[in-house]
Amino acid sequence: MAWIAFLVESFRRSFEDARLRPDLLREALIWSAAGGALWIGLTTLTTDALWGLAWWALVVTMLLTHVGMVESDDGSYRASLGVPNALTVARAWTVAALPLLVGAPWAFATLVAAATVSDVMDGYLARAGAGTRLGAHMDHGVDTAFTITAGISAAAAGWIPWWLAWVVVARYALPIFGLAVLYFWTATQPPRDAFMRGRVPGGVVLLGLTLAALDATQLVGAVLIGVGAIMGIATLAASGMRSVRVGT
């Protein structure tokens, strides 16, 4: 019952924040409508795209219930979602498209490459002062969903072995599991300063997935995926040890 009460209160506060910021809510609704139009259009071409509508609904729920987080680190409200958040939301819409492209390697590679560029761009803009609390939380979730889906789709297409796809899944699932263990072990939120950035390992994995979809570079791509995933797991292990030292 406590969890239900917590969720109800969280949604109540989220919608209250949205009500108090109508201009920002309107912008979020426009973005949501654009994503809905994209997926409705795709479902008219293939019924395989139906699950993309479910993903769209999940992203919309996430966006609309976190409008109150469109603020800077010092707590000041932003008047707009901003370019970094817009790039992250646009990248989120494309996650469900990856399984649809397993028969089109060039389209798959182009989408992964474009997502990688957008990730670099929104990170750069956020660090340059355009970042928000929403972006800081949403970016990692979208990157996790995109890369895991891309890895599994690549394995389903036969471009990489399944064991390598599961290494990619582990590289992104282990941080979530590790944070949960640290949280319950120490009964406090793990210090953010103790965590090392995983952007470089993640970029190597995405580059590998781009190359793995193409026959001429498939082996190179598989090697890069493995190297990036191992780098990511090593970064996680180092971050965990630093967190324990900082917390003691």
NUSEMI-621211 format. One line per 5 residues: their letters; for each residue z, x, y of N, C-alpha, C. Coordinates in Angstrom, 3 decimals. Last residue first. Layout:
BEGIN
a = Z/X/Y/Z/X/Y/Z/X/Y; ...
This chain:
BEGIN
tgvrv = 3.059/32.017/5.604/4.340/32.502/5.104/5.024/33.395/6.137; 0.602/31.379/6.678/1.580/30.301/6.544/2.934/30.756/6.080; -0.808/33.722/6.531/-0.491/33.198/7.851/0.618/32.154/7.760; -1.087/33.951/3.751/-0.349/34.984/4.493/0.092/34.468/5.856; -2.605/31.677/3.170/-1.285/31.812/2.557/-0.447/32.829/3.331
srmgs = -4.909/32.281/4.626/-4.121/31.097/4.962/-2.719/31.190/4.418; -5.859/34.531/3.290/-5.422/34.669/4.680/-4.549/33.484/5.087; -6.541/33.337/0.850/-5.495/34.364/0.885/-4.967/34.565/2.297; -8.589/31.603/1.727/-7.384/31.081/1.092/-6.243/32.076/1.136; -10.494/33.401/2.652/-9.870/32.485/3.596/-8.576/31.921/3.028
aalta = -11.231/34.632/0.241/-10.614/35.438/1.294/-9.896/34.558/2.310; -12.364/32.400/-1.056/-11.207/33.077/-1.642/-10.476/33.908/-0.588; -14.527/31.826/0.693/-13.464/30.844/0.472/-12.205/31.508/-0.069; -16.027/34.134/0.366/-15.487/33.812/1.687/-14.346/32.822/1.576; -16.739/33.824/-2.312/-15.911/34.965/-1.926/-15.271/34.728/-0.554
igmia = -18.346/31.569/-2.080/-17.132/31.473/-2.884/-16.178/32.625/-2.537; -20.411/32.651/-0.496/-19.620/31.537/-0.016/-18.306/31.395/-0.763; -21.455/34.632/-2.171/-20.885/35.012/-0.878/-19.971/33.910/-0.346; -22.431/32.942/-4.191/-21.342/33.885/-4.497/-20.668/34.354/-3.213; -24.444/31.630/-2.728/-23.350/30.863/-3.315/-22.158/31.763/-3.631
gvgil = -26.137/33.769/-2.024/-25.480/32.978/-0.995/-24.295/32.201/-1.528; -26.973/34.621/-4.598/-26.267/35.541/-3.705/-25.494/34.763/-2.641; -28.289/32.289/-5.559/-27.138/32.855/-6.256/-26.308/33.756/-5.370; -30.315/32.063/-3.628/-29.367/30.966/-3.841/-28.100/31.494/-4.503; -31.695/34.453/-4.019/-31.008/34.215/-2.752/-29.977/33.093/-2.886
vagvl = -32.750/33.994/-6.601/-31.835/35.120/-6.365/-31.028/34.894/-5.084; -34.427/31.818/-6.087/-33.301/31.667/-7.013/-32.268/32.777/-6.813; -36.304/33.003/-4.328/-35.459/31.909/-3.887/-34.238/31.744/-4.762; -37.545/34.814/-6.015/-36.808/35.311/-4.854/-35.837/34.245/-4.355; -38.746/32.954/-7.747/-37.748/33.886/-8.256/-36.892/34.440/-7.114
qtadl = -40.555/31.579/-5.989/-39.505/30.868/-6.710/-38.382/31.799/-7.186; -42.742/32.176/-4.491/-41.470/32.794/-4.088/-40.284/32.218/-4.857; -44.901/30.803/-5.478/-45.067/32.233/-5.211/-43.744/32.933/-4.909; -44.044/28.086/-5.652/-44.308/28.886/-6.850/-44.297/30.384/-6.573; -41.369/26.797/-3.807/-42.748/27.293/-3.773/-42.988/28.275/-4.913
aaltl = -38.714/26.249/-3.888/-39.622/25.123/-4.073/-41.078/25.555/-4.174; -37.445/28.596/-3.230/-37.479/28.212/-4.639/-38.435/27.054/-4.910; -37.458/28.708/-0.453/-38.399/29.559/-1.190/-38.533/29.126/-2.651; -35.420/26.832/0.107/-36.751/26.696/0.702/-37.786/27.470/-0.106; -33.276/27.925/-1.249/-33.798/26.627/-1.687/-35.190/26.376/-1.115
gllvv = -32.892/30.269/0.277/-33.269/30.358/-1.127/-33.852/29.057/-1.642; -32.099/29.126/2.682/-33.333/29.916/2.643/-33.825/30.030/1.203; -29.687/28.003/1.788/-30.768/27.127/2.245/-32.115/27.856/2.280; -28.237/30.350/1.165/-28.507/29.347/0.128/-29.679/28.464/0.537; -28.124/31.540/3.691/-28.818/32.244/2.599/-29.173/31.263/1.475
ggpvr = -26.561/29.684/5.069/-27.944/29.916/5.477/-28.756/30.610/4.405; -24.127/30.013/3.724/-24.830/28.732/3.659/-26.286/28.871/4.049; -23.474/32.663/4.447/-23.741/32.319/3.044/-24.501/31.009/2.908; -23.265/32.126/7.330/-24.241/33.071/6.779/-24.509/32.794/5.302; -21.189/30.225/7.590/-22.555/29.903/8.015/-23.594/30.836/7.403
grmfa = -18.502/30.264/7.101/-19.398/30.346/5.949/-20.836/30.066/6.305; -15.828/31.973/8.727/-17.039/31.151/8.816/-17.931/31.365/7.594; -12.544/31.894/7.406/-13.716/32.655/7.794/-14.940/31.741/7.796; -9.478/30.659/8.501/-10.680/30.434/7.711/-11.865/31.187/8.286; -7.368/30.915/10.154/-7.371/31.762/8.962/-8.675/31.659/8.187
drppq = -7.530/29.068/12.139/-7.886/30.443/12.490/-7.979/31.348/11.264; -6.505/26.753/11.034/-7.959/26.881/11.154/-8.380/28.318/11.425; -3.944/26.602/8.635/-4.352/27.087/9.961/-5.850/27.344/10.022; -3.591/23.551/6.791/-3.905/24.983/6.790/-4.388/25.441/8.162; -0.952/21.348/7.515/-2.384/21.566/7.622/-2.674/23.055/7.657
tatwf = 1.651/21.375/5.021/1.187/21.487/6.402/-0.330/21.675/6.389; 2.498/21.651/2.455/2.921/20.431/3.174/2.584/20.503/4.662; 1.638/23.640/0.800/2.451/24.049/1.954/3.000/22.865/2.748; 0.374/22.115/-1.172/1.249/23.220/-1.556/2.199/23.572/-0.402; -1.257/20.346/0.122/-0.138/19.802/-0.650/0.854/20.893/-1.065
ylval = -3.011/22.216/1.364/-2.290/21.207/2.153/-1.061/20.701/1.401; -4.051/23.674/-0.749/-3.242/24.349/0.267/-2.399/23.360/1.064; -5.460/21.611/-2.069/-4.371/22.322/-2.760/-3.456/22.994/-1.746; -7.327/20.907/-0.086/-6.380/19.909/-0.573/-5.190/20.577/-1.252; -8.740/23.307/0.146/-7.993/22.797/1.291/-6.949/21.777/0.864
gfipl = -9.894/23.412/-2.440/-8.964/24.443/-2.003/-8.123/23.985/-0.819; -11.619/21.208/-2.441/-10.507/21.243/-3.396/-9.442/22.245/-2.933; -13.336/22.093/-0.414/-12.651/20.804/-0.280/-11.429/20.777/-1.189; -14.260/24.544/-1.472/-13.495/24.521/-0.228/-12.712/23.219/-0.037; -15.595/23.618/-3.903/-14.353/24.383/-3.969/-13.583/24.425/-2.637
ayrav = -18.000/22.430/-3.145/-16.899/21.569/-3.593/-15.569/22.310/-3.592; -19.716/24.512/-2.472/-19.340/23.551/-1.440/-18.176/22.656/-1.848; -19.898/26.039/-4.790/-19.728/26.748/-3.511/-19.283/25.790/-2.402; -20.454/24.097/-6.701/-19.122/24.709/-6.676/-18.862/25.389/-5.340; -23.150/23.621/-6.113/-22.174/22.532/-5.981/-20.763/23.106/-5.861
vvwal = -24.162/26.146/-6.794/-24.261/25.664/-5.413/-23.249/24.542/-5.167; -23.656/26.061/-9.513/-23.013/27.117/-8.705/-23.033/26.708/-7.227; -25.341/24.027/-10.232/-23.907/23.768/-10.306/-23.110/24.855/-9.596; -27.791/25.320/-9.902/-27.487/24.167/-9.061/-25.990/23.879/-9.061; -27.590/27.151/-11.953/-27.579/27.650/-10.583/-27.287/26.512/-9.599
wwpiw = -27.807/25.531/-14.173/-26.553/26.251/-13.966/-26.445/26.786/-12.541; -30.419/24.550/-13.997/-29.305/23.661/-13.669/-28.011/24.424/-13.420; -32.770/26.771/-12.339/-32.034/26.296/-13.523/-30.829/25.447/-13.108; -35.267/25.506/-10.038/-34.160/26.414/-10.340/-33.456/25.896/-11.593; -37.350/23.716/-10.313/-37.569/24.919/-9.507/-36.477/25.953/-9.708
gaaaa = -37.153/21.271/-11.530/-37.462/22.425/-12.370/-37.693/23.707/-11.606; -36.294/19.069/-10.187/-37.725/19.355/-10.105/-38.134/20.522/-10.991; -33.596/19.297/-10.599/-34.286/18.164/-11.217/-35.795/18.368/-11.213; -33.091/21.501/-8.944/-32.934/21.641/-10.395/-33.663/20.527/-11.125; -33.579/20.343/-6.461/-34.387/21.489/-6.884/-34.295/21.698/-8.394
sigat = -31.546/18.409/-6.428/-32.957/17.984/-6.420/-33.872/19.109/-6.892; -29.294/20.051/-6.322/-29.492/19.189/-7.490/-30.944/18.720/-7.572; -29.757/21.270/-3.780/-29.620/22.063/-5.001/-29.874/21.245/-6.254; -29.818/19.063/-2.030/-31.002/19.914/-2.165/-30.941/20.733/-3.447; -27.199/18.120/-2.329/-28.325/17.264/-2.722/-29.597/18.080/-2.913
itfat = -25.815/20.357/-1.295/-25.583/19.920/-2.676/-26.746/19.067/-3.167; -26.851/20.359/1.346/-27.089/21.489/0.459/-26.867/21.119/-1.006; -26.044/17.831/2.421/-27.450/18.241/2.401/-27.687/19.324/1.353; -23.246/17.792/2.152/-24.056/16.765/1.485/-25.511/17.205/1.359; -22.606/20.056/3.749/-22.206/19.978/2.345/-23.083/18.993/1.584
dvghd = -23.632/19.318/6.250/-24.142/20.521/5.581/-23.824/20.487/4.086; -21.994/17.072/6.741/-23.440/16.901/6.598/-24.050/18.101/5.881; -19.471/18.312/6.919/-19.725/17.274/5.926/-21.203/17.074/5.670; -19.826/20.061/9.084/-19.546/20.600/7.752/-19.831/19.569/6.668; -20.334/18.182/11.196/-21.311/19.212/10.838/-21.075/19.734/9.421
mhagl = -18.078/16.603/11.657/-19.246/16.017/11.023/-20.201/17.075/10.491; -16.194/18.228/12.955/-15.867/17.627/11.662/-17.117/17.162/10.918; -17.552/19.061/15.232/-16.856/20.053/14.422/-16.531/19.511/13.036; -18.450/16.638/16.326/-19.402/17.586/15.768/-18.748/18.591/14.848; -16.002/15.544/17.197/-16.813/14.848/16.205/-17.770/15.817/15.529
rtgag = -15.231/17.346/19.148/-14.426/17.255/17.926/-15.202/16.550/16.826; -18.212/19.049/20.370/-17.192/18.003/20.421/-16.375/18.044/19.136; -20.113/21.440/22.372/-19.525/20.928/21.144/-18.487/19.840/21.391; -21.259/22.783/24.406/-21.661/21.387/24.247/-21.034/20.738/23.017; -20.715/25.483/24.557/-19.939/24.573/25.398/-20.272/23.113/25.245
araly = -21.853/27.143/22.787/-22.177/27.396/24.191/-21.471/26.421/25.132; -21.228/26.116/20.345/-20.461/27.289/20.783/-20.703/27.618/22.253; -23.166/24.110/20.322/-21.744/23.755/20.297/-20.898/24.916/20.799; -25.524/25.582/20.259/-25.243/24.743/21.425/-23.770/24.360/21.500; -25.257/26.795/17.707/-25.383/27.619/18.916/-25.009/26.812/20.155
gdmvd = -25.188/24.550/16.035/-24.065/25.473/16.073/-24.076/26.321/17.333; -27.683/23.449/16.465/-26.513/22.678/16.900/-25.261/23.556/16.932; -29.312/25.600/15.485/-29.396/25.167/16.883/-28.148/24.402/17.307; -28.667/25.762/12.783/-28.474/26.935/13.648/-28.428/26.508/15.112; -29.467/23.196/12.023/-28.073/23.602/11.848/-27.750/24.802/12.729
svtaa = -32.194/23.276/12.512/-31.372/22.347/13.294/-29.893/22.707/13.193; -32.950/25.176/10.576/-33.148/25.468/12.002/-32.258/24.571/12.856; -32.330/23.721/8.262/-31.677/25.003/8.525/-31.776/25.368/10.004; -34.079/21.582/8.470/-32.634/21.326/8.504/-31.866/22.601/8.814; -36.487/22.933/8.171/-36.204/22.249/9.430/-34.712/21.963/9.575
avlta = -36.214/23.809/5.500/-36.345/24.794/6.581/-36.012/24.167/7.930; -36.150/21.335/4.199/-34.992/22.224/4.107/-35.029/23.262/5.234; -38.732/20.379/4.867/-37.541/19.637/5.270/-36.304/20.527/5.245; -40.368/22.326/3.673/-40.427/22.111/5.121/-39.184/21.391/5.622; -39.737/21.987/0.967/-39.446/23.266/1.616/-39.433/23.117/3.137
fawpa = -40.712/19.363/0.614/-39.306/19.677/0.368/-38.918/20.951/1.113; -43.424/19.758/1.114/-42.669/18.846/1.974/-41.168/19.106/1.841; -44.020/21.492/-0.988/-44.189/21.950/0.391/-43.420/21.061/1.371; -43.431/19.923/-3.332/-42.668/21.138/-2.996/-42.815/21.595/-1.558; -43.157/17.013/-4.304/-43.908/17.542/-3.165/-43.211/18.794/-2.653
gvllp = -41.496/15.937/-6.107/-42.891/16.100/-6.528/-43.772/16.659/-5.434; -39.143/15.727/-4.748/-39.191/16.677/-5.863/-40.607/16.870/-6.399; -38.630/14.017/-2.665/-39.650/15.048/-2.445/-39.750/16.051/-3.592; -36.535/12.357/-3.054/-37.858/11.732/-3.033/-38.986/12.761/-2.972; -34.266/13.897/-2.731/-34.690/13.559/-4.101/-36.080/12.939/-4.161
laavt = -34.315/14.032/0.230/-34.547/15.199/-0.626/-34.952/14.833/-2.056; -33.572/11.809/1.638/-35.008/12.017/1.422/-35.278/13.134/0.425; -30.886/11.829/2.097/-31.362/10.951/1.024/-32.851/11.111/0.753; -30.789/13.562/4.324/-30.194/13.954/3.034/-30.789/13.140/1.896; -31.675/12.713/6.786/-32.676/13.273/5.867/-32.119/13.610/4.491
warav = -29.538/11.879/8.334/-30.484/10.865/7.851/-31.385/11.414/6.748; -28.370/14.351/9.009/-27.709/13.483/8.035/-28.668/12.436/7.481; -30.035/15.251/10.988/-30.019/15.971/9.707/-29.384/15.111/8.620; -29.305/13.441/12.972/-30.681/13.439/12.475/-30.769/14.148/11.128; -26.649/14.292/13.338/-26.922/12.939/12.835/-28.335/12.859/12.264
tlanp = -27.123/16.874/14.346/-26.369/16.706/13.112/-26.630/15.337/12.503; -28.515/16.316/16.704/-29.171/17.106/15.655/-28.464/16.922/14.313; -26.510/14.912/18.082/-27.774/14.241/17.760/-28.508/14.984/16.644; -24.587/16.896/18.432/-24.289/15.763/17.566/-25.556/15.027/17.152; -26.072/18.616/20.220/-25.583/19.085/18.915/-25.271/17.943/17.950
vglsa = -26.678/16.839/22.474/-27.734/17.355/21.592/-27.189/17.852/20.247; -24.534/13.958/22.960/-24.955/15.333/23.171/-25.964/15.793/22.139; -23.326/11.492/23.245/-23.185/12.197/21.970/-23.547/13.663/22.118; -21.800/11.350/26.525/-22.924/11.177/25.603/-22.630/11.895/24.298; -19.597/11.907/27.988/-20.315/10.680/28.322/-21.429/10.362/27.343
rysgd = -16.557/12.936/26.492/-17.941/13.244/26.828/-18.687/11.934/27.036; -13.137/13.291/27.516/-14.220/12.511/26.930/-15.586/13.042/27.372; -10.920/15.965/26.778/-11.690/15.226/27.779/-12.893/14.551/27.133; -9.598/17.553/24.930/-9.320/16.124/24.933/-10.086/15.323/25.952; -10.303/20.146/24.639/-9.149/19.889/25.500/-8.835/18.404/25.640
dsevm = -12.596/20.046/23.093/-11.357/20.519/22.466/-10.117/20.238/23.315; -14.203/16.938/24.084/-14.098/18.391/23.980/-12.764/18.774/23.358; -15.325/14.099/22.199/-14.553/14.699/23.268/-14.471/16.195/23.031; -15.773/11.883/20.247/-16.769/12.530/21.103/-16.054/13.020/22.351; -13.970/10.479/18.824/-13.901/11.931/18.669/-14.975/12.656/19.472
gvhtl = -14.515/7.802/19.119/-13.408/8.347/19.893/-13.276/9.853/19.807; -16.411/7.356/17.173/-16.866/7.511/18.554/-15.772/8.133/19.422; -16.046/6.887/14.522/-15.522/8.147/15.054/-16.014/8.413/16.474; -17.277/4.693/13.554/-15.816/4.695/13.490/-15.200/5.991/14.025; -19.957/5.262/13.790/-19.394/4.224/14.646/-17.869/4.208/14.643
lmtvv = -20.310/7.310/11.828/-20.590/7.545/13.245/-19.860/6.539/14.133; -19.604/6.117/9.370/-18.937/7.339/9.818/-19.098/7.531/11.318; -21.452/4.020/9.333/-20.013/3.738/9.332/-19.226/4.934/9.848; -23.836/5.505/9.218/-23.568/4.619/10.355/-22.076/4.323/10.462; -23.540/6.725/6.711/-23.589/7.564/7.919/-23.285/6.731/9.161
lawwa = -23.630/4.432/5.078/-22.451/5.302/5.062/-22.397/6.165/6.318; -26.180/3.452/5.614/-25.025/2.628/5.950/-23.746/3.461/5.992; -27.711/5.584/4.561/-27.788/5.263/5.983/-26.568/4.458/6.416; -27.114/5.276/1.857/-26.676/6.485/2.550/-26.669/6.268/4.062; -28.404/2.851/1.462/-26.960/2.926/1.228/-26.387/4.156/1.935
lgwla = -31.008/3.623/1.978/-30.390/2.634/2.849/-28.871/2.643/2.697; -31.498/5.322/-0.141/-31.401/5.907/1.183/-30.786/4.947/2.186; -31.902/3.704/-2.236/-30.571/4.300/-2.143/-30.375/5.011/-0.806; -34.583/3.025/-1.817/-33.544/2.026/-1.569/-32.164/2.657/-1.426; -36.622/4.680/-2.463/-35.938/4.962/-1.196/-34.803/3.988/-0.916
dttlt = -37.837/3.711/-4.654/-36.925/4.841/-4.865/-36.122/5.155/-3.605; -39.710/1.941/-3.837/-38.368/1.393/-4.080/-37.358/2.503/-4.361; -41.853/2.929/-1.223/-41.351/3.169/-2.578/-39.954/2.602/-2.729; -42.641/1.720/1.159/-43.577/2.600/0.457/-43.161/2.843/-0.983; -40.541/0.341/2.096/-41.788/-0.418/1.944/-42.846/0.398/1.199
tlgiw = -38.659/2.310/2.374/-38.516/1.402/1.228/-39.744/0.521/1.048; -39.438/3.507/4.763/-39.661/4.227/3.513/-39.542/3.303/2.301; -38.586/1.554/6.622/-40.004/1.882/6.491/-40.310/2.587/5.181; -35.867/1.740/6.238/-36.528/0.472/5.906/-38.024/0.705/5.742; -35.482/4.336/7.210/-35.290/4.059/5.792/-35.873/2.726/5.359
lagga = -36.167/4.060/9.971/-36.786/5.080/9.123/-36.679/4.710/7.647; -34.443/2.057/10.803/-35.884/1.806/10.831/-36.626/2.792/9.937; -31.997/3.419/10.549/-32.274/2.238/9.731/-33.753/1.936/9.667; -32.268/5.412/12.510/-32.157/5.788/11.099/-32.451/4.624/10.173; -32.362/3.718/14.754/-33.492/4.605/14.458/-33.465/5.043/12.999
aswil = -29.855/2.523/14.656/-31.037/1.687/14.484/-32.260/2.537/14.134; -28.271/4.752/15.209/-28.132/4.069/13.925/-29.354/3.200/13.631; -29.029/5.329/17.826/-29.270/6.309/16.773/-29.217/5.651/15.395; -28.063/2.951/18.975/-29.496/3.274/19.055/-29.864/4.284/17.977; -25.334/3.202/18.505/-26.061/2.097/17.860/-27.566/2.343/17.886
aerll = -24.732/5.365/20.142/-24.555/5.502/18.694/-25.311/4.417/17.950; -25.233/4.152/22.635/-26.045/5.296/22.208/-25.943/5.497/20.699; -23.210/2.232/22.617/-24.610/1.808/22.682/-25.524/2.938/22.217; -20.951/3.851/22.651/-21.198/2.998/21.484/-22.654/2.553/21.452; -21.218/4.914/25.194/-21.312/5.812/24.054/-21.589/5.031/22.776
dprlr = -20.839/2.577/26.672/-22.074/3.360/26.830/-22.293/4.277/25.628; -18.225/1.653/25.904/-19.439/0.890/25.566/-20.733/1.694/25.682; -15.441/2.453/25.091/-16.509/3.373/25.513/-17.867/2.750/25.200; -13.696/0.645/24.087/-13.370/1.196/25.395/-14.463/2.126/25.936; -14.734/0.186/21.578/-14.767/-0.903/22.551/-14.538/-0.388/23.970
adefs = -14.120/2.605/20.280/-15.517/2.256/20.511/-15.637/1.167/21.587; -11.328/2.411/20.164/-11.948/3.510/20.912/-13.389/3.176/21.259; -11.218/0.197/18.449/-10.668/0.082/19.796/-11.238/1.185/20.683; -12.271/1.267/16.141/-13.039/0.230/16.824/-12.507/-0.024/18.234; -10.202/3.099/15.571/-11.583/3.557/15.753/-12.386/2.523/16.527
rrfse = -7.950/1.512/15.212/-7.978/2.442/16.330/-9.402/2.909/16.621; -8.776/0.160/12.881/-8.434/-0.584/14.094/-8.519/0.316/15.317; -9.106/2.246/11.059/-10.281/1.482/11.483/-9.986/0.703/12.764; -6.391/3.042/10.882/-7.417/3.988/11.317/-8.659/3.255/11.818; -5.167/0.745/9.870/-4.805/1.207/11.205/-5.847/2.183/11.753
vlfai = -6.397/0.699/7.338/-6.546/-0.439/8.249/-6.252/-0.008/9.679; -5.493/3.142/6.281/-6.923/2.923/6.508/-7.162/1.781/7.488; -2.696/2.667/6.166/-3.227/3.793/6.938/-4.702/3.575/7.277; -2.563/0.505/4.417/-2.095/0.333/5.792/-2.646/1.430/6.696; -3.511/1.806/2.135/-4.258/0.672/2.683/-3.869/0.444/4.144
wam = -1.503/3.706/1.736/-2.858/4.163/2.013/-3.695/3.047/2.637; 0.673/2.005/1.198/0.725/2.879/2.369/-0.671/3.361/2.756; 0.000/0.817/-1.211/0.000/0.000/0.000/0.000/0.854/1.266
